[in-house]
Amino acid sequence: MTLLGRLLKNRRAGETHTAWNLPNLQGTDQLTLTSQDFGAGATMPLKSCAKQIGGADLSPHLTWTPLPPGTAQLLLVVEDIDVPLPKPAVHCLALIDPSAAEHLEPGALSARQPGPGVRILRSTIGRGYHGPAPIKGHGPHRYVFELFALSTPVDSAATTTPIDRARPRTFLSTVTTPVLGRGRLTGVYER
């Protein structure tokens, strides 16, 4: 695996195609997203990494600054922007009811037992939180946690595919509700 990582060293998805840069998810107010488990730009703990590399696939604690008035729903996107693919891999996609959750406890993004007010959607890898498991020797991977405060619930938007079955990139492109604020936190992991 180390050889593969070295061969793909210069291939990285980058930020161009992240949810953060989609025209429909732009917002003016900035939220501050933090975690008790890691700081901005710091190494994510092993417990938040994938089981196949010795982690527990436990989504990290997340908290955010007060939401803009009129926030009806939160959209959380977790992306690996250093994966050697044309677009970042979505490690988790969730809708959060801000009246039920003022923060997320560790494990709240579990597909089997999501936290209060958390609705898990389909990601690139499956459902629920999937922790870092970068290719050995590929170098550090950045995992970007992006939080968007939406003015109306996504459920009320007209879509051709039910949101629970939509592919992540398709779903993200169909979000048309105004973004009242957004924030992001980046964690790093390398093998």
C-alpha positions as CSV (number, residue, x, y, z in Angstrom):
1,M,0.0,0.0,0.0
2,T,2.9,2.4,0.6
3,L,4.0,2.1,-3.0
4,L,0.4,2.9,-4.2
5,G,0.4,6.0,-1.9
6,R,3.7,7.2,-3.4
7,L,2.5,6.6,-6.9
8,L,-0.6,8.7,-6.3
9,K,1.2,11.3,-4.2
10,N,0.4,14.2,-6.6
11,R,-3.2,13.2,-7.2
12,R,-5.6,15.0,-4.9
13,A,-9.2,16.1,-5.3
14,G,-8.6,19.6,-3.9
15,E,-11.1,22.2,-2.7
16,T,-12.6,23.2,-6.1
17,H,-15.5,20.7,-5.9
18,T,-16.2,20.8,-2.1
19,A,-19.6,21.6,-0.8
20,W,-18.1,24.8,0.5
21,N,-17.5,26.1,-3.0
22,L,-20.9,25.2,-4.5
23,P,-22.7,28.3,-5.7
24,N,-25.9,27.2,-4.0
25,L,-24.2,26.8,-0.6
26,Q,-22.7,30.3,-0.3
27,G,-23.5,32.3,2.8
28,T,-22.3,35.6,4.3
29,D,-22.4,35.0,8.0
30,Q,-19.7,32.8,9.4
31,L,-20.2,30.2,12.1
32,T,-17.3,28.9,14.2
33,L,-17.2,25.1,14.3
34,T,-15.0,23.5,16.9
35,S,-14.3,20.1,18.5
36,Q,-13.1,19.0,21.9
37,D,-11.3,16.1,20.1
38,F,-9.0,18.1,17.8
39,G,-8.1,21.7,16.9
40,A,-8.3,23.4,13.6
41,G,-5.6,21.9,11.3
42,A,-4.6,19.4,14.0
43,T,-4.4,15.6,13.8
44,M,-7.6,13.8,14.4
45,P,-7.6,11.2,17.2
46,L,-7.4,7.5,16.3
47,K,-10.8,6.8,17.8
48,S,-12.3,9.0,15.0
49,C,-10.5,7.0,12.3
50,A,-11.9,4.0,10.4
51,K,-12.0,0.6,12.0
52,Q,-9.8,-1.0,9.3
53,I,-6.8,1.1,10.5
54,G,-7.5,0.5,14.2
55,G,-9.9,3.3,14.9
56,A,-13.5,3.2,16.2
57,D,-15.3,5.1,13.4
58,L,-16.6,7.4,16.2
59,S,-17.6,10.8,14.9
60,P,-15.9,13.6,16.9
61,H,-17.6,16.0,19.2
62,L,-18.7,19.1,17.3
63,T,-20.0,22.4,18.6
64,W,-20.8,25.7,16.9
65,T,-21.3,29.3,17.7
66,P,-24.9,30.7,18.0
67,L,-26.8,30.2,14.8
68,P,-28.2,33.1,12.7
69,P,-31.8,34.0,13.4
70,G,-34.2,32.1,11.3
71,T,-32.1,28.9,11.0
72,A,-34.5,26.0,10.4
73,Q,-32.0,23.2,9.7
74,L,-28.3,22.5,9.6
75,L,-26.5,20.6,6.9
76,L,-23.3,18.9,7.9
77,V,-20.8,17.7,5.2
78,V,-17.6,15.9,6.0
79,E,-15.2,15.6,3.0
80,D,-11.7,14.2,2.4
81,I,-10.2,16.8,0.0
82,D,-7.0,14.9,-0.5
83,V,-8.4,11.6,-1.8
84,P,-6.8,10.7,-5.2
85,L,-10.1,11.2,-7.1
86,P,-11.5,14.0,-9.3
87,K,-13.8,15.2,-6.5
88,P,-13.5,15.0,-2.7
89,A,-15.0,11.9,-1.0
90,V,-18.0,12.6,1.2
91,H,-17.4,10.8,4.5
92,C,-20.6,11.9,6.1
93,L,-23.7,13.9,5.1
94,A,-26.4,14.8,7.7
95,L,-29.3,17.1,8.4
96,I,-29.6,18.4,11.9
97,D,-32.6,19.9,13.7
98,P,-31.2,22.9,15.5
99,S,-34.0,22.8,18.1
100,A,-33.0,19.3,19.1
101,A,-29.2,19.6,18.9
102,E,-27.0,22.5,20.1
103,H,-23.9,20.4,19.5
104,L,-23.0,16.9,18.5
105,E,-21.7,14.4,21.1
106,P,-19.1,11.8,20.0
107,G,-20.8,9.1,17.9
108,A,-23.8,11.3,17.1
109,L,-23.3,10.7,13.3
110,S,-23.7,6.9,13.6
111,A,-26.0,5.4,11.0
112,R,-27.4,2.9,13.5
113,Q,-28.0,5.3,16.4
114,P,-27.8,8.9,15.3
115,G,-27.9,11.6,18.0
116,P,-31.0,13.6,18.8
117,G,-32.3,15.6,15.8
118,V,-29.7,14.1,13.4
119,R,-30.9,12.6,10.1
120,I,-28.2,10.6,8.3
121,L,-28.0,10.8,4.5
122,R,-26.1,8.8,2.0
123,S,-22.4,9.5,1.6
124,T,-19.7,8.4,-0.9
125,I,-18.8,5.5,1.4
126,G,-22.2,4.5,2.8
127,R,-24.4,5.9,5.6
128,G,-23.2,7.5,8.7
129,Y,-19.8,8.7,9.7
130,H,-16.8,7.0,8.1
131,G,-13.5,8.0,9.7
132,P,-10.2,8.7,8.0
133,A,-8.4,5.7,6.4
134,P,-6.0,7.4,3.9
135,I,-3.8,5.3,1.6
136,K,-0.4,4.6,3.4
137,G,2.3,6.8,2.0
138,H,-0.1,9.2,0.3
139,G,0.7,11.9,2.8
140,P,-1.6,13.9,5.0
141,H,-5.3,14.0,4.2
142,R,-7.5,16.9,5.2
143,Y,-11.0,16.1,6.5
144,V,-13.2,19.2,6.2
145,F,-16.3,19.4,8.5
146,E,-18.6,22.0,6.8
147,L,-21.7,23.2,8.6
148,F,-24.4,25.2,6.8
149,A,-27.3,27.0,8.5
150,L,-30.3,26.8,6.2
151,S,-33.4,29.1,6.3
152,T,-35.9,26.3,5.4
153,P,-35.7,22.5,5.8
154,V,-34.3,20.7,2.8
155,D,-37.2,18.3,3.0
156,S,-39.5,21.0,1.7
157,A,-37.4,21.4,-1.5
158,A,-38.7,19.7,-4.7
159,T,-36.3,16.9,-5.7
160,T,-36.7,14.1,-8.2
161,T,-35.0,11.5,-5.9
162,P,-35.9,11.2,-2.2
163,I,-33.1,12.8,-0.2
164,D,-32.4,9.6,1.7
165,R,-31.5,7.8,-1.5
166,A,-29.8,10.6,-3.5
167,R,-26.1,10.4,-4.1
168,P,-24.2,13.1,-2.1
169,R,-23.1,15.3,-5.0
170,T,-26.6,15.1,-6.5
171,F,-28.2,16.0,-3.2
172,L,-25.8,18.9,-2.5
173,S,-26.5,20.4,-5.9
174,T,-30.3,20.4,-5.3
175,V,-30.2,22.3,-2.0
176,T,-31.8,25.6,-3.0
177,T,-32.8,27.0,0.4
178,P,-30.8,30.2,1.3
179,V,-27.7,29.6,3.5
180,L,-27.8,32.0,6.5
181,G,-24.4,31.2,7.8
182,R,-21.6,28.6,7.5
183,G,-18.5,27.4,9.2
184,R,-15.8,24.8,8.8
185,L,-13.2,22.8,10.8
186,T,-10.4,20.8,9.2
187,G,-8.8,17.8,10.8
188,V,-5.8,16.0,9.4
189,Y,-4.7,12.3,9.3
190,E,-1.8,10.5,7.7
191,R,-0.6,6.9,7.6
